[in-house]
């Protein structure tokens, strides 16, 4: 199986990069599945319903979110009707939407199971239960249908990410870290599981997490919160590409960074 994971879309630049670079990349890699993290796609924080539909139209088989999953009211009100959008699995039982799904391959190949976990460190507005406690039951459930299991771990602390990766090693195909919006260089195969602390971000690379540099500096200097002003400089599509064997074990993980020509008039 060949899996293409697109790192977190940030703002309009992220949407533009996806629109420009995904199709040729998907064709080049002959990807069986495309998973897109879109937790910052709408205005730099959250995902709107229209953007979700557009990302799906651009080629995403499944869209993952994270701590900003419920920031946009129109998505919250409709997420039950949008099975291709995942919110973190380890939220409260009253949370709308779903946190995991098994995708059937369109060409008759094996299915891919995908789940999103939220980390417990560093989030003040949303809280999830212990993902390490939930992991064994999730893997047992998925393995009744497929050995191909991918987890998007949306977390702040690299130590927490590495701990879950170690716990999942040998039982999952991949554990991909998100939320940091900075691509790390620690990709490896752990007992057949492809891991990386953070797949990066899709959008402006010359920015602070996809946001305008000067505005972020001003916020830190003054302590006055600034609404995110999106950046466009040095637009890139980032992510990882994973290849597996027939038993669901990862054979390789490759970091992806594709420069995208700046949008005219941006």
C-alpha positions as CSV (number, residue, x, y, z in Angstrom):
1,X,0.0,0.0,0.0
2,X,1.1,3.6,-0.7
3,X,-0.2,6.3,1.6
4,X,0.2,10.0,1.1
5,X,-0.3,12.2,4.2
6,X,-0.5,15.9,3.6
7,X,0.6,18.0,6.5
8,X,-1.7,20.5,8.2
9,X,-3.2,23.1,5.8
10,X,-2.9,26.6,7.1
11,X,-5.1,29.3,5.7
12,X,-5.7,30.1,2.0
13,X,-2.1,29.5,1.2
14,X,-2.5,25.9,2.4
15,X,-5.6,25.4,0.3
16,X,-3.8,26.9,-2.7
17,X,-0.8,24.7,-2.2
18,X,-3.0,21.6,-2.1
19,X,-4.9,22.7,-5.2
20,X,-1.6,23.3,-7.1
21,X,0.6,20.4,-6.0
22,X,-1.6,17.5,-4.9
23,X,-2.8,16.1,-8.2
24,X,0.7,15.7,-9.8
25,X,2.2,14.4,-6.6
26,X,-0.6,11.8,-6.2
27,X,0.0,10.7,-9.7
28,X,3.8,10.6,-9.3
29,X,3.6,8.5,-6.1
30,X,0.7,6.3,-7.3
31,X,-0.8,6.8,-3.9
32,X,-3.6,4.5,-2.9
33,X,-4.9,6.8,-0.2
34,X,-4.5,10.5,0.5
35,X,-5.0,11.8,4.0
36,X,-5.1,15.5,4.6
37,X,-4.8,17.3,8.0
38,X,-6.9,20.4,7.8
39,X,-7.0,21.7,11.4
40,X,-5.9,25.2,10.3
41,X,-7.4,25.4,6.8
42,X,-10.0,28.1,7.5
43,X,-8.5,31.3,8.7
44,X,-5.5,29.6,10.2
45,X,-7.5,27.8,12.9
46,X,-10.3,25.3,12.4
47,X,-12.0,23.9,9.3
48,X,-15.2,25.3,7.7
49,X,-17.8,23.1,6.0
50,X,-17.1,24.6,2.5
51,X,-13.4,24.1,2.8
52,X,-13.9,20.5,3.9
53,X,-16.0,19.8,0.8
54,X,-13.4,21.6,-1.4
55,X,-10.5,19.6,0.1
56,X,-12.4,16.4,-0.6
57,X,-13.0,17.6,-4.2
58,X,-9.2,18.2,-4.6
59,X,-8.5,14.6,-3.9
60,X,-8.5,13.9,-0.1
61,X,-9.9,10.5,0.8
62,X,-10.1,11.5,4.5
63,X,-9.6,14.8,6.4
64,X,-8.2,14.9,9.9
65,X,-8.5,17.7,12.5
66,X,-7.2,18.3,16.0
67,X,-7.7,20.8,18.8
68,X,-9.4,23.2,16.5
69,X,-12.0,20.7,15.3
70,X,-15.0,22.6,16.7
71,X,-13.8,26.2,16.0
72,X,-16.1,26.7,13.0
73,X,-19.8,26.5,13.8
74,X,-20.9,25.4,10.3
75,X,-18.7,22.3,10.6
76,X,-19.9,21.5,14.1
77,X,-23.5,21.7,12.9
78,X,-22.9,19.4,9.9
79,X,-20.0,17.1,11.0
80,X,-22.4,14.2,11.6
81,X,-23.3,14.3,7.8
82,X,-19.6,14.5,6.7
83,X,-18.1,11.1,7.3
84,X,-14.8,12.0,5.5
85,X,-13.9,14.5,8.3
86,X,-12.4,13.0,11.5
87,X,-12.3,14.8,14.9
88,X,-10.1,13.4,17.7
89,X,-11.3,10.0,18.8
90,X,-10.5,10.5,22.5
91,X,-12.9,13.4,23.1
92,X,-16.0,13.0,25.3
93,X,-18.8,10.7,24.3
94,X,-21.1,13.8,23.7
95,X,-18.8,15.2,21.0
96,X,-20.3,15.2,17.5
97,X,-18.7,13.4,14.6
98,X,-16.4,10.4,14.4
99,X,-12.8,9.9,15.4
100,X,-11.9,6.8,13.3
101,X,-12.9,5.2,10.0
102,X,-12.0,2.3,7.7
103,X,-11.5,3.3,4.1
104,X,-12.1,0.8,1.4
105,X,-9.7,1.0,-1.5
106,X,-11.3,2.1,-4.7
107,X,-9.3,-0.4,-6.8
108,X,-10.2,-3.4,-4.8
109,X,-7.1,-3.4,-2.6
110,X,-7.0,-3.8,1.2
111,X,-8.8,-1.2,3.4
112,X,-7.0,1.4,5.4
113,X,-8.1,2.2,9.0
114,X,-7.4,5.8,10.2
115,X,-7.9,7.4,13.6
116,X,-7.1,10.7,15.2
117,X,-5.9,11.1,18.8
118,X,-5.5,14.3,20.7
119,X,-2.5,14.8,23.1
120,X,-3.1,15.7,26.7
121,X,-0.3,18.3,27.1
122,X,-0.6,22.0,26.1
123,X,-4.3,22.4,25.2
124,X,-6.4,24.8,27.3
125,X,-9.6,24.8,25.3
126,X,-10.2,21.2,24.6
127,X,-9.2,18.0,26.5
128,X,-9.1,14.4,25.5
129,X,-8.8,11.2,27.5
130,X,-5.5,9.3,27.7
131,X,-4.7,8.1,24.1
132,X,-2.3,5.4,25.4
133,X,-5.1,3.8,27.3
134,X,-7.4,3.9,24.2
135,X,-4.8,2.6,21.8
136,X,-4.9,-1.2,22.5
137,X,-8.7,-1.4,22.1
138,X,-8.6,0.6,18.9
139,X,-5.9,-1.6,17.4
140,X,-7.8,-4.8,18.4
141,X,-11.0,-3.4,16.8
142,X,-9.3,-2.3,13.6
143,X,-7.3,-5.6,13.1
144,X,-10.6,-7.5,12.7
145,X,-11.0,-5.6,9.4
146,X,-7.5,-4.7,8.3
147,X,-3.8,-4.8,9.3
148,X,-3.3,-1.3,7.7
149,X,-3.7,1.2,10.5
150,X,-2.7,4.9,10.5
151,X,-2.9,7.2,13.5
152,X,-2.7,11.0,13.3
153,X,-1.5,12.1,16.7
154,X,-2.3,15.7,17.2
155,X,-0.2,16.7,20.1
156,X,2.1,19.5,21.5
157,X,4.7,17.6,23.4
158,X,7.3,15.6,21.4
159,X,7.8,13.3,24.4
160,X,4.1,12.4,24.4
161,X,4.3,11.8,20.7
162,X,7.3,9.5,20.9
163,X,5.7,7.6,23.8
164,X,2.6,6.8,21.8
165,X,4.8,5.9,18.8
166,X,6.7,3.5,20.9
167,X,3.5,2.0,22.3
168,X,2.1,1.6,18.7
169,X,5.3,0.2,17.2
170,X,4.7,-3.2,15.7
171,X,0.9,-3.0,15.8
172,X,0.2,0.0,13.5
173,X,1.3,0.9,10.0
174,X,2.1,4.5,10.9
175,X,1.8,7.1,13.6
176,X,2.1,10.6,12.2
177,X,2.5,13.6,14.5
178,X,0.7,16.9,13.7
179,X,-0.1,20.2,15.4
180,X,3.5,21.6,15.6
181,X,3.3,22.9,12.0
182,X,7.1,22.5,11.7
183,X,8.4,19.4,9.9
184,X,10.7,17.3,12.0
185,X,13.6,15.2,10.7
186,X,13.1,12.2,12.9
187,X,11.2,9.9,10.6
188,X,12.0,6.2,11.0
189,X,10.6,2.7,11.0
190,X,10.0,1.3,14.5
191,X,9.3,-2.5,14.3
192,X,7.3,-2.1,11.1
193,X,5.6,1.2,12.1
194,X,6.4,4.4,10.2
195,X,6.7,7.4,12.6
196,X,7.5,11.1,12.6
197,X,7.0,13.7,15.3
198,X,5.5,16.3,13.0
199,X,4.8,16.1,9.3
200,X,4.9,19.9,9.0
201,X,2.5,22.3,7.4
202,X,1.1,23.1,4.0
203,X,1.1,26.8,3.3
204,X,3.6,29.6,3.8
205,X,7.0,28.2,4.9
206,X,8.3,31.8,5.5
207,X,6.0,32.5,8.4
208,X,5.3,31.6,12.0
209,X,3.2,28.4,11.8
210,X,1.6,29.8,8.6
211,X,0.8,33.2,10.2
212,X,2.3,36.6,9.3
213,X,5.7,37.0,11.0
214,X,5.4,40.7,12.0
215,X,1.9,40.2,13.6
216,X,3.2,37.3,15.6
217,X,6.2,39.2,16.8
218,X,3.9,42.1,17.8
219,X,1.7,39.8,19.8
220,X,4.6,38.3,21.7
221,X,6.1,41.8,22.4
222,X,2.9,43.4,23.6
223,X,0.9,40.5,25.0
224,X,-2.1,41.7,23.0
225,X,-3.7,38.8,21.1
226,X,-3.7,39.2,17.3
227,X,-6.2,37.4,15.1
228,X,-4.2,35.3,12.7
229,X,-3.1,37.2,9.5
230,X,-2.3,34.6,6.9
231,X,1.1,34.6,5.2
232,X,1.8,33.7,1.6
233,X,5.6,33.8,1.3
234,X,7.5,30.7,0.1
235,X,4.4,28.5,-0.3
236,X,5.0,24.7,0.1
237,X,3.1,21.5,0.3
238,X,4.6,19.3,3.1
239,X,3.8,15.8,4.4
240,X,5.0,12.2,4.3
241,X,4.8,9.3,1.9
242,X,4.6,5.8,3.3
243,X,5.0,2.4,1.5
244,X,4.1,-0.9,3.2
245,X,4.2,-4.6,2.6
246,X,1.2,-6.8,2.2
247,X,0.9,-7.4,6.0
248,X,0.5,-3.8,6.9
249,X,4.1,-3.2,8.0
250,X,5.8,0.0,6.9
251,X,8.7,-0.4,4.6
252,X,9.7,3.3,4.2
253,X,8.7,6.8,5.1
254,X,9.7,9.8,3.1
255,X,9.4,13.4,4.0
256,X,7.9,15.7,1.4
257,X,8.5,19.4,0.8
258,X,7.3,20.7,-2.6
259,X,7.7,24.5,-3.4
260,X,4.6,26.0,-4.9
261,X,4.7,29.0,-7.2
262,X,3.4,32.1,-5.4
263,X,-0.2,32.9,-6.3
264,X,-0.5,35.9,-8.6
265,X,-1.8,38.9,-6.6
266,X,-1.3,37.4,-3.2
